[in-house]
Amino acid sequence: MDKLDFSALLCSRLCHDLLSPVGAMNNGLELLADETDPEMREQVLELLGDSARAAASKLKFFRLAFGAAGGYGAEIDTGEAKAALEGLVGAEGKIELGWMVAEPKLPKDAVKLLLNIAMIVGDGLVRGGRLDVGAEKGAGRLEMVIRGEGPHLMIDPAIRDVLSNGADDVEPRTSAAYLAHSLAAKEGGAIQISAPDDQHIVVGVTLPE
């Protein structure tokens, strides 16, 4: 896929995900301008605060998952990655995050790969649940496992296909899967995902160290 086309797809994905909290802030400001009741104004201010936090959390996550945070070829603090993921999936309290990454730092591409897969699995927890993220170095390789469990699990078949096999034709909804597959392929790694009818969503990644 052309790099410019892929950049446009990532921008489309980012704009789509930011539209809801930014739109809520715009609506809140319009309500605040016309509202005179103190109790209603307090509720609107709470809405504005929640929406602003949601937008900031998404931007923090996208900076690490899609952007060039830390510069090229840098290592990323895994604590920063954990905080970004917590802000994305834990804001509404529907998803419990389990973080099992012992390494204090990982290569930037490995962190981007980890976060993109975690976002995909988190999106698959339609009614909430638990998201476990693990990474471990050993025997000359880096192994990552992202596991999701909940009352209703669903990952779009197109996303599954792109994540496992890559694709020439990519849409905004499959852009994160394409990025993850490309990062793994670039490092000579492989991605495996559990079957659609499994009781859990499990994605494993093995990268040469």
Protein Blocks (a to p, Z undefined) as FASTA:
>chain_A
ZZklmmmmmmmmmmmmmmmmmmmmmmmmmmmmmpmbfklmmmmmmmmmmmmmmmmmmmmm
mmmmmmmghiahiacdfklmmmmmmmmmmmnopaccddddfbfbdcfklmmmmmmmmmmm
mmmmmngpadddddddeehiacdddddddfbdcddfklmmmmmnopfbdcfklmmmmmmm
mmmmmnopacddddfkbmbdcddddddZZ
